Amino acid sequence: MPLTMFDGITGPEKYKISKDAETTVLLWKGRSVKANHAFAKDKFNKDSTAAVLKDLDKILQ
């Protein structure tokens, strides 16, 4: 599982990271992003974690 950190607001253009996000979770399969979850400051919590986990089937199949 790669962890990527970078300077700047939106990172590499192809990642399509929201400038308003404090935390972004990208789920990849191969070289394609299958799910993109962006969370504003203080919004990454138990409910948001559940939303990310629901998308795991997109990369595990």
C-alpha distance matrix in Angstrom:
0.0 3.8 6.6 9.7 13.2 16.4 20.1 22.1 22.3 20.6 18.4 18.6 21.0 19.1 16.4 19.4 18.5 21.4 23.4 24.2 20.7 19.7 16.3 14.4 11.6 10.7 9.6 9.5 11.1 12.0 13.1 14.3 13.5 14.6 14.7 15.3 16.2 18.1 19.6 22.7 23.4 23.5 22.5 19.0 20.3 20.5 21.7 19.0 16.3 18.2 18.4 14.6 14.4 17.3 15.4 12.9 15.6 15.2 12.1 13.0 16.4
3.8 0.0 3.8 6.3 9.9 12.9 16.7 18.8 19.3 17.8 15.2 15.4 18.1 16.6 14.0 17.3 16.3 19.4 21.1 22.3 19.0 18.0 14.9 13.1 11.0 10.1 10.2 9.9 12.1 12.5 12.4 13.9 13.0 15.0 15.0 14.8 15.9 17.1 18.8 21.5 22.1 22.8 22.1 18.9 20.8 21.7 22.8 19.8 17.5 20.0 19.7 15.9 16.6 19.4 17.2 15.2 18.1 17.1 14.1 15.8 19.0
6.6 3.8 0.0 3.8 6.7 10.2 13.8 16.0 16.6 15.6 13.3 14.3 17.3 16.6 13.6 16.4 14.7 17.4 18.6 19.6 16.3 14.9 12.0 10.9 9.7 10.0 11.3 11.9 14.8 15.5 15.0 15.9 14.3 16.4 15.5 14.4 14.8 15.3 16.5 18.8 19.0 19.7 19.5 16.4 18.6 20.0 21.4 18.3 16.3 19.3 19.1 15.5 16.7 19.8 17.9 16.5 19.8 18.9 16.4 18.3 21.6
9.7 6.3 3.8 0.0 3.8 6.7 10.4 12.6 13.5 12.4 9.8 10.9 14.2 13.9 11.2 14.1 12.4 15.3 16.1 17.6 14.7 13.6 11.4 10.2 10.1 10.1 12.3 12.7 15.8 16.2 14.8 15.6 14.0 16.7 15.8 14.1 14.7 14.6 16.0 17.9 18.2 19.7 19.7 17.1 19.9 21.7 22.8 19.4 18.1 21.2 20.5 17.1 18.9 21.7 19.5 18.6 21.8 20.3 18.1 20.5 23.6
13.2 9.9 6.7 3.8 0.0 3.8 7.2 9.7 11.0 10.9 8.6 10.8 14.2 14.9 12.3 14.5 12.2 14.5 14.4 15.9 13.4 11.7 10.5 10.4 11.5 12.4 15.2 16.0 19.3 19.8 18.0 18.6 16.7 19.4 18.0 15.7 15.7 14.6 15.5 16.6 16.4 18.1 18.8 16.7 19.7 22.1 23.3 20.0 19.1 22.5 21.8 18.8 21.0 23.8 21.8 21.4 24.7 23.2 21.4 23.9 27.0
16.4 12.9 10.2 6.7 3.8 0.0 3.8 6.5 8.7 8.9 6.3 8.8 12.2 13.8 11.8 13.7 11.6 13.8 13.0 15.2 13.5 12.3 12.0 11.9 13.8 14.3 17.4 17.9 21.2 21.4 19.1 19.6 17.9 20.9 19.6 16.9 17.2 15.6 16.6 17.2 17.1 19.5 20.3 18.8 22.1 24.8 25.7 22.3 21.9 25.3 24.2 21.3 23.9 26.3 24.2 24.1 27.3 25.4 23.8 26.6 29.4
20.1 16.7 13.8 10.4 7.2 3.8 0.0 3.8 7.0 8.6 7.0 9.9 12.9 15.3 13.7 14.8 12.6 14.0 12.2 14.5 13.6 12.4 13.3 13.8 16.3 17.2 20.5 21.2 24.6 24.8 22.2 22.5 20.7 23.7 22.2 19.1 19.1 16.8 17.5 17.2 16.8 19.6 20.8 20.0 23.4 26.5 27.4 24.0 24.1 27.5 26.3 23.8 26.6 29.0 26.9 27.2 30.4 28.5 27.1 30.0 32.8
22.1 18.8 16.0 12.6 9.7 6.5 3.8 0.0 3.8 6.0 5.9 9.1 11.2 14.1 12.8 13.0 10.7 11.5 9.2 11.8 11.7 11.4 13.0 13.4 16.4 17.2 20.8 21.7 25.1 25.5 22.7 22.5 20.5 23.3 21.6 18.3 18.1 15.5 16.3 15.6 15.7 19.0 19.9 19.7 23.3 26.6 26.9 23.5 24.2 27.5 25.8 23.7 26.8 28.8 26.7 27.5 30.6 28.4 27.5 30.7 33.2
22.3 19.3 16.6 13.5 11.0 8.7 7.0 3.8 0.0 3.8 6.1 9.5 10.6 13.4 11.7 10.9 8.2 8.1 5.4 8.1 8.5 9.0 10.9 11.3 14.7 15.8 19.5 20.9 24.4 25.3 22.6 21.7 19.2 21.7 19.6 16.0 15.5 12.6 13.3 12.5 13.0 16.6 17.2 17.3 21.1 24.4 24.4 21.0 22.1 25.2 23.3 21.5 25.0 26.6 24.7 25.9 28.9 26.8 26.3 29.6 32.0
20.6 17.8 15.6 12.4 10.9 8.9 8.6 6.0 3.8 0.0 3.8 6.6 7.1 9.8 8.1 7.2 5.1 6.1 5.2 8.6 8.6 10.1 10.9 10.0 13.0 13.3 16.9 17.9 21.4 22.1 19.3 18.2 15.9 18.5 16.7 13.3 13.5 11.2 13.0 13.0 14.5 17.9 17.7 17.5 21.3 24.2 23.8 20.2 21.3 24.0 21.8 19.9 23.3 24.6 22.3 23.6 26.3 23.9 23.5 26.9 29.1
18.4 15.2 13.3 9.8 8.6 6.3 7.0 5.9 6.1 3.8 0.0 3.8 6.3 8.5 7.0 8.0 6.7 9.2 8.9 12.1 11.2 12.0 12.0 10.7 12.9 12.6 16.0 16.4 19.7 20.0 17.1 16.7 14.9 18.0 16.7 13.8 14.7 13.0 15.0 15.7 16.8 19.9 19.8 18.9 22.6 25.3 25.2 21.5 21.9 24.8 22.8 20.3 23.4 25.0 22.5 23.2 25.9 23.4 22.4 25.8 28.0
18.6 15.4 14.3 10.9 10.8 8.8 9.9 9.1 9.5 6.6 3.8 0.0 3.8 5.6 5.6 7.5 8.1 11.1 11.6 15.0 14.2 15.4 14.9 12.8 14.3 13.0 15.9 15.4 18.3 18.0 14.7 14.6 13.5 17.0 16.5 14.1 15.9 15.0 17.6 18.7 20.2 23.2 22.7 21.6 25.2 27.6 27.3 23.6 23.8 26.4 24.1 21.4 24.3 25.7 22.7 23.3 25.6 22.8 21.7 25.1 27.0
21.0 18.1 17.3 14.2 14.2 12.2 12.9 11.2 10.6 7.1 6.3 3.8 0.0 3.8 5.4 5.7 7.7 10.3 11.1 14.6 14.5 16.5 16.2 13.9 15.4 13.8 16.6 16.2 18.8 18.7 15.2 14.4 13.3 16.5 16.2 13.8 15.9 15.0 17.9 18.9 21.0 24.1 23.3 22.6 26.2 28.6 27.8 24.0 24.7 26.9 24.2 21.9 25.0 25.8 22.7 23.8 25.8 22.6 22.1 25.8 27.2
19.1 16.6 16.6 13.9 14.9 13.8 15.3 14.1 13.4 9.8 8.5 5.6 3.8 0.0 3.8 5.5 8.4 11.6 13.4 16.5 15.8 17.8 16.8 13.8 14.4 12.0 14.1 13.2 15.5 15.2 11.7 10.7 10.0 13.4 13.7 12.1 14.8 14.9 18.3 20.0 22.3 25.1 23.8 22.7 26.1 28.0 27.1 23.3 23.7 25.6 22.8 20.3 23.1 23.7 20.3 21.2 22.9 19.6 18.9 22.6 23.8
16.4 14.0 13.6 11.2 12.3 11.8 13.7 12.8 11.7 8.1 7.0 5.6 5.4 3.8 0.0 3.8 5.5 9.2 11.4 14.1 12.7 14.5 13.1 10.0 10.6 8.5 11.2 11.1 14.0 14.5 11.5 10.2 8.4 11.6 11.1 8.9 11.4 11.5 14.8 16.8 19.1 21.6 20.2 19.0 22.3 24.2 23.5 19.7 20.0 22.0 19.5 16.9 19.8 20.7 17.5 18.4 20.5 17.5 16.9 20.5 22.2
19.4 17.3 16.4 14.1 14.5 13.7 14.8 13.0 10.9 7.2 8.0 7.5 5.7 5.5 3.8 0.0 3.8 6.4 9.0 11.6 11.0 13.7 12.9 10.0 11.4 10.0 12.9 13.5 16.5 17.5 14.6 12.5 10.2 12.6 11.4 8.6 10.6 10.0 13.4 15.0 17.7 20.5 18.9 18.3 21.8 23.9 22.7 19.0 20.0 21.9 18.9 17.0 20.3 20.8 17.8 19.5 21.5 18.5 18.6 22.3 23.8
18.5 16.3 14.7 12.4 12.2 11.6 12.6 10.7 8.2 5.1 6.7 8.1 7.7 8.4 5.5 3.8 0.0 3.8 6.3 8.6 7.4 9.9 9.4 7.0 9.4 9.3 12.8 14.2 17.6 19.0 16.4 14.6 11.7 13.8 11.8 8.3 9.0 7.4 10.3 11.6 14.1 16.9 15.7 15.2 18.8 21.2 20.4 16.6 17.7 20.1 17.4 15.6 19.0 20.0 17.6 19.2 21.7 19.2 19.2 22.7 24.7
21.4 19.4 17.4 15.3 14.5 13.8 14.0 11.5 8.1 6.1 9.2 11.1 10.3 11.6 9.2 6.4 3.8 0.0 3.8 5.3 5.3 8.7 9.3 8.0 11.1 11.8 15.4 17.3 20.7 22.4 20.0 17.8 14.7 16.2 13.6 9.9 9.4 6.6 8.7 9.1 11.9 15.1 13.9 14.2 17.9 20.6 19.5 16.0 17.8 20.1 17.4 16.3 20.0 20.7 18.8 20.9 23.4 21.1 21.6 25.1 27.0
23.4 21.1 18.6 16.1 14.4 13.0 12.2 9.2 5.4 5.2 8.9 11.6 11.1 13.4 11.4 9.0 6.3 3.8 0.0 3.8 5.6 8.2 10.2 10.1 13.7 14.8 18.5 20.3 23.8 25.3 22.7 20.9 18.0 19.8 17.2 13.5 12.7 9.4 10.3 9.4 11.3 14.9 14.6 15.5 19.2 22.4 21.6 18.2 20.1 22.7 20.4 19.3 23.0 24.0 22.2 24.2 26.9 24.7 25.0 28.4 30.5
24.2 22.3 19.6 17.6 15.9 15.2 14.5 11.8 8.1 8.6 12.1 15.0 14.6 16.5 14.1 11.6 8.6 5.3 3.8 0.0 3.8 6.6 9.2 10.0 13.6 15.5 19.1 21.5 25.1 27.0 24.8 22.8 19.5 20.6 17.6 13.8 12.0 8.3 8.0 6.1 8.2 11.8 11.5 13.0 16.5 19.9 19.0 16.0 18.3 20.9 18.7 18.1 21.9 22.9 21.7 23.8 26.7 24.9 25.5 28.7 30.9
20.7 19.0 16.3 14.7 13.4 13.5 13.6 11.7 8.5 8.6 11.2 14.2 14.5 15.8 12.7 11.0 7.4 5.3 5.6 3.8 0.0 3.8 5.4 6.4 10.1 12.5 16.0 18.7 22.3 24.4 22.5 20.6 17.2 18.3 15.1 11.4 9.2 5.4 5.0 4.5 6.7 9.9 9.3 9.9 13.6 16.8 16.3 13.0 14.9 17.7 15.8 14.9 18.5 19.9 18.8 20.6 23.7 22.2 22.5 25.5 28.0
19.7 18.0 14.9 13.6 11.7 12.3 12.4 11.4 9.0 10.1 12.0 15.4 16.5 17.8 14.5 13.7 9.9 8.7 8.2 6.6 3.8 0.0 3.8 6.8 10.3 13.3 16.8 19.5 23.2 25.2 23.6 22.2 18.9 20.0 16.8 13.4 10.9 7.6 6.0 5.2 5.0 7.9 8.5 8.6 12.3 15.8 16.1 13.0 14.4 17.7 16.5 15.4 18.7 20.6 19.8 21.2 24.6 23.5 23.4 26.1 28.9
16.3 14.9 12.0 11.4 10.5 12.0 13.3 13.0 10.9 10.9 12.0 14.9 16.2 16.8 13.1 12.9 9.4 9.3 10.2 9.2 5.4 3.8 0.0 3.8 6.7 10.1 13.3 16.2 19.9 22.1 20.9 19.5 16.1 17.0 13.9 10.7 8.3 6.0 5.2 6.8 7.4 9.0 8.6 7.0 10.7 13.7 14.1 10.7 11.4 14.8 13.8 12.1 15.2 17.4 16.5 17.6 21.1 20.1 19.8 22.4 25.3
14.4 13.1 10.9 10.2 10.4 11.9 13.8 13.4 11.3 10.0 10.7 12.8 13.9 13.8 10.0 10.0 7.0 8.0 10.1 10.0 6.4 6.8 3.8 0.0 3.8 6.5 10.0 12.8 16.5 18.7 17.3 15.7 12.3 13.4 10.4 7.2 5.6 4.4 6.2 8.9 10.7 12.2 10.9 9.1 12.5 14.8 14.7 10.9 11.4 14.3 12.6 10.3 13.7 15.5 13.9 15.0 18.3 16.9 16.7 19.5 22.2
11.6 11.0 9.7 10.1 11.5 13.8 16.3 16.4 14.7 13.0 12.9 14.3 15.4 14.4 10.6 11.4 9.4 11.1 13.7 13.6 10.1 10.3 6.7 3.8 0.0 3.8 6.6 9.8 13.4 15.9 15.2 13.6 10.2 10.8 8.0 5.9 5.1 6.5 8.5 11.9 13.6 14.4 12.6 10.0 12.6 14.0 13.9 10.3 9.7 12.2 10.7 7.6 10.6 12.6 10.8 11.4 14.8 13.6 13.1 15.8 18.7
10.7 10.1 10.0 10.1 12.4 14.3 17.2 17.2 15.8 13.3 12.6 13.0 13.8 12.0 8.5 10.0 9.3 11.8 14.8 15.5 12.5 13.3 10.1 6.5 3.8 0.0 3.8 6.3 10.0 12.4 11.5 9.8 6.5 7.6 5.8 4.7 6.4 8.6 11.6 14.9 17.0 18.1 16.1 13.7 16.1 17.2 16.7 13.1 12.4 14.3 12.3 9.0 11.5 13.0 10.2 10.6 13.4 11.4 10.6 13.8 16.3
9.6 10.2 11.3 12.3 15.2 17.4 20.5 20.8 19.5 16.9 16.0 15.9 16.6 14.1 11.2 12.9 12.8 15.4 18.5 19.1 16.0 16.8 13.3 10.0 6.6 3.8 0.0 3.8 7.0 10.0 10.2 8.5 5.8 5.6 5.1 6.5 8.6 11.7 14.4 18.0 20.1 20.7 18.5 15.7 17.5 17.8 17.2 14.1 12.7 13.8 12.0 8.5 9.9 11.1 8.0 7.5 10.0 8.1 6.9 10.1 12.6
9.5 9.9 11.9 12.7 16.0 17.9 21.2 21.7 20.9 17.9 16.4 15.4 16.2 13.2 11.1 13.5 14.2 17.3 20.3 21.5 18.7 19.5 16.2 12.8 9.8 6.3 3.8 0.0 3.8 6.3 6.6 5.5 4.4 5.5 7.2 9.1 11.9 14.7 17.7 21.1 23.3 24.2 22.1 19.3 21.3 21.5 21.0 17.9 16.4 17.4 15.6 12.2 13.1 14.1 10.6 9.6 11.1 8.6 6.4 9.7 11.8
11.1 12.1 14.8 15.8 19.3 21.2 24.6 25.1 24.4 21.4 19.7 18.3 18.8 15.5 14.0 16.5 17.6 20.7 23.8 25.1 22.3 23.2 19.9 16.5 13.4 10.0 7.0 3.8 0.0 3.7 5.9 5.5 6.5 6.6 9.5 12.2 15.1 18.2 21.2 24.7 26.9 27.7 25.4 22.7 24.3 24.1 23.5 20.7 19.0 19.4 17.8 14.6 14.7 15.2 11.7 10.2 10.5 8.0 5.2 8.0 9.3
12.0 12.5 15.5 16.2 19.8 21.4 24.8 25.5 25.3 22.1 20.0 18.0 18.7 15.2 14.5 17.5 19.0 22.4 25.3 27.0 24.4 25.2 22.1 18.7 15.9 12.4 10.0 6.3 3.7 0.0 3.8 5.7 8.3 9.5 12.7 14.8 18.0 20.7 23.9 27.2 29.3 30.3 28.3 25.6 27.4 27.4 27.0 24.0 22.3 23.0 21.4 18.1 18.3 18.9 15.5 13.8 14.0 11.5 8.7 10.9 11.7
13.1 12.4 15.0 14.8 18.0 19.1 22.2 22.7 22.6 19.3 17.1 14.7 15.2 11.7 11.5 14.6 16.4 20.0 22.7 24.8 22.5 23.6 20.9 17.3 15.2 11.5 10.2 6.6 5.9 3.8 0.0 3.8 6.9 9.4 12.3 13.7 17.1 19.4 22.8 25.8 28.0 29.4 27.6 25.1 27.4 28.0 27.4 24.1 22.9 23.9 21.9 18.7 19.6 20.3 16.6 15.7 16.3 13.3 11.1 13.9 14.8
14.3 13.9 15.9 15.6 18.6 19.6 22.5 22.5 21.7 18.2 16.7 14.6 14.4 10.7 10.2 12.5 14.6 17.8 20.9 22.8 20.6 22.2 19.5 15.7 13.6 9.8 8.5 5.5 5.5 5.7 3.8 0.0 3.8 6.1 9.2 10.9 14.5 17.0 20.6 23.7 26.2 27.7 25.5 23.3 25.6 26.1 25.1 21.8 21.0 21.8 19.4 16.5 17.7 17.9 14.1 13.9 14.3 10.9 9.6 13.1 13.7
13.5 13.0 14.3 14.0 16.7 17.9 20.7 20.5 19.2 15.9 14.9 13.5 13.3 10.0 8.4 10.2 11.7 14.7 18.0 19.5 17.2 18.9 16.1 12.3 10.2 6.5 5.8 4.4 6.5 8.3 6.9 3.8 0.0 3.8 5.7 7.1 10.7 13.3 16.8 20.0 22.7 24.1 21.8 19.7 22.0 22.7 21.6 18.2 17.7 18.5 16.0 13.2 14.9 15.1 11.4 11.8 13.0 9.6 9.0 12.7 13.9
14.6 15.0 16.4 16.7 19.4 20.9 23.7 23.3 21.7 18.5 18.0 17.0 16.5 13.4 11.6 12.6 13.8 16.2 19.8 20.6 18.3 20.0 17.0 13.4 10.8 7.6 5.6 5.5 6.6 9.5 9.4 6.1 3.8 0.0 3.8 7.0 10.3 13.6 16.9 20.4 23.2 24.2 21.4 19.3 21.2 21.3 19.8 16.8 16.3 16.4 13.7 11.3 12.7 12.2 8.4 9.2 9.8 6.2 6.8 10.5 11.3
14.7 15.0 15.5 15.8 18.0 19.6 22.2 21.6 19.6 16.7 16.7 16.5 16.2 13.7 11.1 11.4 11.8 13.6 17.2 17.6 15.1 16.8 13.9 10.4 8.0 5.8 5.1 7.2 9.5 12.7 12.3 9.2 5.7 3.8 0.0 3.8 6.6 10.1 13.3 16.8 19.7 20.5 17.7 15.7 17.7 18.0 16.4 13.2 13.1 13.5 10.5 8.3 10.5 10.2 6.8 8.6 10.2 7.6 8.7 12.1 13.5
15.3 14.8 14.4 14.1 15.7 16.9 19.1 18.3 16.0 13.3 13.8 14.1 13.8 12.1 8.9 8.6 8.3 9.9 13.5 13.8 11.4 13.4 10.7 7.2 5.9 4.7 6.5 9.1 12.2 14.8 13.7 10.9 7.1 7.0 3.8 0.0 3.8 6.6 10.1 13.4 16.4 17.7 15.0 13.5 16.0 17.1 15.6 12.1 12.6 13.8 10.8 8.7 11.8 12.1 9.4 11.4 13.6 11.3 12.0 15.4 17.2
16.2 15.9 14.8 14.7 15.7 17.2 19.1 18.1 15.5 13.5 14.7 15.9 15.9 14.8 11.4 10.6 9.0 9.4 12.7 12.0 9.2 10.9 8.3 5.6 5.1 6.4 8.6 11.9 15.1 18.0 17.1 14.5 10.7 10.3 6.6 3.8 0.0 3.8 6.7 10.3 13.2 14.1 11.3 9.8 12.4 13.8 12.3 8.7 9.7 11.3 8.5 7.0 10.7 11.4 9.7 12.0 14.7 13.2 14.1 17.1 19.2
18.1 17.1 15.3 14.6 14.6 15.6 16.8 15.5 12.6 11.2 13.0 15.0 15.0 14.9 11.5 10.0 7.4 6.6 9.4 8.3 5.4 7.6 6.0 4.4 6.5 8.6 11.7 14.7 18.2 20.7 19.4 17.0 13.3 13.6 10.1 6.6 3.8 0.0 3.8 6.8 9.9 11.6 9.3 8.7 12.0 14.3 13.1 9.5 11.2 13.5 11.0 10.0 13.8 14.7 13.4 15.6 18.5 17.0 17.7 20.7 22.9
19.6 18.8 16.5 16.0 15.5 16.6 17.5 16.3 13.3 13.0 15.0 17.6 17.9 18.3 14.8 13.4 10.3 8.7 10.3 8.0 5.0 6.0 5.2 6.2 8.5 11.6 14.4 17.7 21.2 23.9 22.8 20.6 16.8 16.9 13.3 10.1 6.7 3.8 0.0 3.8 6.6 7.8 5.6 5.7 9.2 12.1 11.3 8.1 10.4 13.0 11.2 10.9 14.5 15.8 15.3 17.4 20.5 19.6 20.3 22.9 25.4
22.7 21.5 18.8 17.9 16.6 17.2 17.2 15.6 12.5 13.0 15.7 18.7 18.9 20.0 16.8 15.0 11.6 9.1 9.4 6.1 4.5 5.2 6.8 8.9 11.9 14.9 18.0 21.1 24.7 27.2 25.8 23.7 20.0 20.4 16.8 13.4 10.3 6.8 3.8 0.0 3.8 6.3 5.4 7.4 10.7 14.1 13.5 10.9 13.4 16.1 14.6 14.6 18.1 19.3 19.0 21.1 24.3 23.3 24.0 26.7 29.2
23.4 22.1 19.0 18.2 16.4 17.1 16.8 15.7 13.0 14.5 16.8 20.2 21.0 22.3 19.1 17.7 14.1 11.9 11.3 8.2 6.7 5.0 7.4 10.7 13.6 17.0 20.1 23.3 26.9 29.3 28.0 26.2 22.7 23.2 19.7 16.4 13.2 9.9 6.6 3.8 0.0 3.8 5.5 7.5 10.4 14.2 14.5 12.3 14.4 17.4 16.7 16.6 19.7 21.5 21.5 23.2 26.5 25.9 26.3 28.7 31.5
23.5 22.8 19.7 19.7 18.1 19.5 19.6 19.0 16.6 17.9 19.9 23.2 24.1 25.1 21.6 20.5 16.9 15.1 14.9 11.8 9.9 7.9 9.0 12.2 14.4 18.1 20.7 24.2 27.7 30.3 29.4 27.7 24.1 24.2 20.5 17.7 14.1 11.6 7.8 6.3 3.8 0.0 3.8 5.8 7.6 11.3 12.1 10.8 12.7 15.6 15.6 15.9 18.6 20.5 21.1 22.7 26.1 26.0 26.4 28.4 31.3
22.5 22.1 19.5 19.7 18.8 20.3 20.8 19.9 17.2 17.7 19.8 22.7 23.3 23.8 20.2 18.9 15.7 13.9 14.6 11.5 9.3 8.5 8.6 10.9 12.6 16.1 18.5 22.1 25.4 28.3 27.6 25.5 21.8 21.4 17.7 15.0 11.3 9.3 5.6 5.4 5.5 3.8 0.0 3.8 5.8 9.3 9.1 7.5 10.1 12.6 12.2 12.9 15.7 17.2 18.0 19.8 23.0 22.9 23.8 25.8 28.4
19.0 18.9 16.4 17.1 16.7 18.8 20.0 19.7 17.3 17.5 18.9 21.6 22.6 22.7 19.0 18.3 15.2 14.2 15.5 13.0 9.9 8.6 7.0 9.1 10.0 13.7 15.7 19.3 22.7 25.6 25.1 23.3 19.7 19.3 15.7 13.5 9.8 8.7 5.7 7.4 7.5 5.8 3.8 0.0 3.8 7.2 7.9 5.6 7.0 10.2 10.3 10.2 12.8 14.9 15.6 16.9 20.4 20.5 20.9 22.7 25.6
20.3 20.8 18.6 19.9 19.7 22.1 23.4 23.3 21.1 21.3 22.6 25.2 26.2 26.1 22.3 21.8 18.8 17.9 19.2 16.5 13.6 12.3 10.7 12.5 12.6 16.1 17.5 21.3 24.3 27.4 27.4 25.6 22.0 21.2 17.7 16.0 12.4 12.0 9.2 10.7 10.4 7.6 5.8 3.8 0.0 3.8 5.5 5.3 6.1 8.7 10.0 10.7 12.3 14.4 16.0 17.2 20.5 21.2 21.8 23.1 26.0
20.5 21.7 20.0 21.7 22.1 24.8 26.5 26.6 24.4 24.2 25.3 27.6 28.6 28.0 24.2 23.9 21.2 20.6 22.4 19.9 16.8 15.8 13.7 14.8 14.0 17.2 17.8 21.5 24.1 27.4 28.0 26.1 22.7 21.3 18.0 17.1 13.8 14.3 12.1 14.1 14.2 11.3 9.3 7.2 3.8 0.0 3.8 5.5 5.1 6.4 8.9 10.1 10.6 12.6 14.9 15.8 18.8 20.2 20.9 21.7 24.5
21.7 22.8 21.4 22.8 23.3 25.7 27.4 26.9 24.4 23.8 25.2 27.3 27.8 27.1 23.5 22.7 20.4 19.5 21.6 19.0 16.3 16.1 14.1 14.7 13.9 16.7 17.2 21.0 23.5 27.0 27.4 25.1 21.6 19.8 16.4 15.6 12.3 13.1 11.3 13.5 14.5 12.1 9.1 7.9 5.5 3.8 0.0 3.8 5.4 5.1 6.5 8.9 9.9 10.8 13.2 15.0 17.6 18.8 20.1 21.1 23.5
19.0 19.8 18.3 19.4 20.0 22.3 24.0 23.5 21.0 20.2 21.5 23.6 24.0 23.3 19.7 19.0 16.6 16.0 18.2 16.0 13.0 13.0 10.7 10.9 10.3 13.1 14.1 17.9 20.7 24.0 24.1 21.8 18.2 16.8 13.2 12.1 8.7 9.5 8.1 10.9 12.3 10.8 7.5 5.6 5.3 5.5 3.8 0.0 3.8 5.3 5.0 6.4 8.7 9.9 11.3 13.2 16.2 16.7 17.9 19.4 21.9
16.3 17.5 16.3 18.1 19.1 21.9 24.1 24.2 22.1 21.3 21.9 23.8 24.7 23.7 20.0 20.0 17.7 17.8 20.1 18.3 14.9 14.4 11.4 11.4 9.7 12.4 12.7 16.4 19.0 22.3 22.9 21.0 17.7 16.3 13.1 12.6 9.7 11.2 10.4 13.4 14.4 12.7 10.1 7.0 6.1 5.1 5.4 3.8 0.0 3.8 5.4 5.1 6.2 8.7 10.2 11.1 14.4 15.4 16.0 17.0 19.9
18.2 20.0 19.3 21.2 22.5 25.3 27.5 27.5 25.2 24.0 24.8 26.4 26.9 25.6 22.0 21.9 20.1 20.1 22.7 20.9 17.7 17.7 14.8 14.3 12.2 14.3 13.8 17.4 19.4 23.0 23.9 21.8 18.5 16.4 13.5 13.8 11.3 13.5 13.0 16.1 17.4 15.6 12.6 10.2 8.7 6.4 5.1 5.3 3.8 0.0 3.8 5.4 5.0 6.2 9.0 10.2 12.7 14.4 15.6 16.2 18.6
18.4 19.7 19.1 20.5 21.8 24.2 26.3 25.8 23.3 21.8 22.8 24.1 24.2 22.8 19.5 18.9 17.4 17.4 20.4 18.7 15.8 16.5 13.8 12.6 10.7 12.3 12.0 15.6 17.8 21.4 21.9 19.4 16.0 13.7 10.5 10.8 8.5 11.0 11.2 14.6 16.7 15.6 12.2 10.3 10.0 8.9 6.5 5.0 5.4 3.8 0.0 3.8 5.5 5.2 6.9 9.4 11.8 12.5 14.2 15.6 17.6
14.6 15.9 15.5 17.1 18.8 21.3 23.8 23.7 21.5 19.9 20.3 21.4 21.9 20.3 16.9 17.0 15.6 16.3 19.3 18.1 14.9 15.4 12.1 10.3 7.6 9.0 8.5 12.2 14.6 18.1 18.7 16.5 13.2 11.3 8.3 8.7 7.0 10.0 10.9 14.6 16.6 15.9 12.9 10.2 10.7 10.1 8.9 6.4 5.1 5.4 3.8 0.0 3.8 5.4 5.4 7.0 10.2 10.6 11.5 13.1 15.6
14.4 16.6 16.7 18.9 21.0 23.9 26.6 26.8 25.0 23.3 23.4 24.3 25.0 23.1 19.8 20.3 19.0 20.0 23.0 21.9 18.5 18.7 15.2 13.7 10.6 11.5 9.9 13.1 14.7 18.3 19.6 17.7 14.9 12.7 10.5 11.8 10.7 13.8 14.5 18.1 19.7 18.6 15.7 12.8 12.3 10.6 9.9 8.7 6.2 5.0 5.5 3.8 0.0 3.8 5.3 5.3 8.3 10.0 10.7 11.2 13.9
17.3 19.4 19.8 21.7 23.8 26.3 29.0 28.8 26.6 24.6 25.0 25.7 25.8 23.7 20.7 20.8 20.0 20.7 24.0 22.9 19.9 20.6 17.4 15.5 12.6 13.0 11.1 14.1 15.2 18.9 20.3 17.9 15.1 12.2 10.2 12.1 11.4 14.7 15.8 19.3 21.5 20.5 17.2 14.9 14.4 12.6 10.8 9.9 8.7 6.2 5.2 5.4 3.8 0.0 3.8 5.6 7.0 8.7 10.7 11.3 13.0
15.4 17.2 17.9 19.5 21.8 24.2 26.9 26.7 24.7 22.3 22.5 22.7 22.7 20.3 17.5 17.8 17.6 18.8 22.2 21.7 18.8 19.8 16.5 13.9 10.8 10.2 8.0 10.6 11.7 15.5 16.6 14.1 11.4 8.4 6.8 9.4 9.7 13.4 15.3 19.0 21.5 21.1 18.0 15.6 16.0 14.9 13.2 11.3 10.2 9.0 6.9 5.4 5.3 3.8 0.0 3.8 5.4 5.6 7.7 9.3 10.9
12.9 15.2 16.5 18.6 21.4 24.1 27.2 27.5 25.9 23.6 23.2 23.3 23.8 21.2 18.4 19.5 19.2 20.9 24.2 23.8 20.6 21.2 17.6 15.0 11.4 10.6 7.5 9.6 10.2 13.8 15.7 13.9 11.8 9.2 8.6 11.4 12.0 15.6 17.4 21.1 23.2 22.7 19.8 16.9 17.2 15.8 15.0 13.2 11.1 10.2 9.4 7.0 5.3 5.6 3.8 0.0 3.8 5.3 5.6 6.2 8.8
15.6 18.1 19.8 21.8 24.7 27.3 30.4 30.6 28.9 26.3 25.9 25.6 25.8 22.9 20.5 21.5 21.7 23.4 26.9 26.7 23.7 24.6 21.1 18.3 14.8 13.4 10.0 11.1 10.5 14.0 16.3 14.3 13.0 9.8 10.2 13.6 14.7 18.5 20.5 24.3 26.5 26.1 23.0 20.4 20.5 18.8 17.6 16.2 14.4 12.7 11.8 10.2 8.3 7.0 5.4 3.8 0.0 3.8 5.4 5.0 6.0
15.2 17.1 18.9 20.3 23.2 25.4 28.5 28.4 26.8 23.9 23.4 22.8 22.6 19.6 17.5 18.5 19.2 21.1 24.7 24.9 22.2 23.5 20.1 16.9 13.6 11.4 8.1 8.6 8.0 11.5 13.3 10.9 9.6 6.2 7.6 11.3 13.2 17.0 19.6 23.3 25.9 26.0 22.9 20.5 21.2 20.2 18.8 16.7 15.4 14.4 12.5 10.6 10.0 8.7 5.6 5.3 3.8 0.0 3.8 5.9 6.3
12.1 14.1 16.4 18.1 21.4 23.8 27.1 27.5 26.3 23.5 22.4 21.7 22.1 18.9 16.9 18.6 19.2 21.6 25.0 25.5 22.5 23.4 19.8 16.7 13.1 10.6 6.9 6.4 5.2 8.7 11.1 9.6 9.0 6.8 8.7 12.0 14.1 17.7 20.3 24.0 26.3 26.4 23.8 20.9 21.8 20.9 20.1 17.9 16.0 15.6 14.2 11.5 10.7 10.7 7.7 5.6 5.4 3.8 0.0 3.8 5.7
13.0 15.8 18.3 20.5 23.9 26.6 30.0 30.7 29.6 26.9 25.8 25.1 25.8 22.6 20.5 22.3 22.7 25.1 28.4 28.7 25.5 26.1 22.4 19.5 15.8 13.8 10.1 9.7 8.0 10.9 13.9 13.1 12.7 10.5 12.1 15.4 17.1 20.7 22.9 26.7 28.7 28.4 25.8 22.7 23.1 21.7 21.1 19.4 17.0 16.2 15.6 13.1 11.2 11.3 9.3 6.2 5.0 5.9 3.8 0.0 3.8
16.4 19.0 21.6 23.6 27.0 29.4 32.8 33.2 32.0 29.1 28.0 27.0 27.2 23.8 22.2 23.8 24.7 27.0 30.5 30.9 28.0 28.9 25.3 22.2 18.7 16.3 12.6 11.8 9.3 11.7 14.8 13.7 13.9 11.3 13.5 17.2 19.2 22.9 25.4 29.2 31.5 31.3 28.4 25.6 26.0 24.5 23.5 21.9 19.9 18.6 17.6 15.6 13.9 13.0 10.9 8.8 6.0 6.3 5.7 3.8 0.0
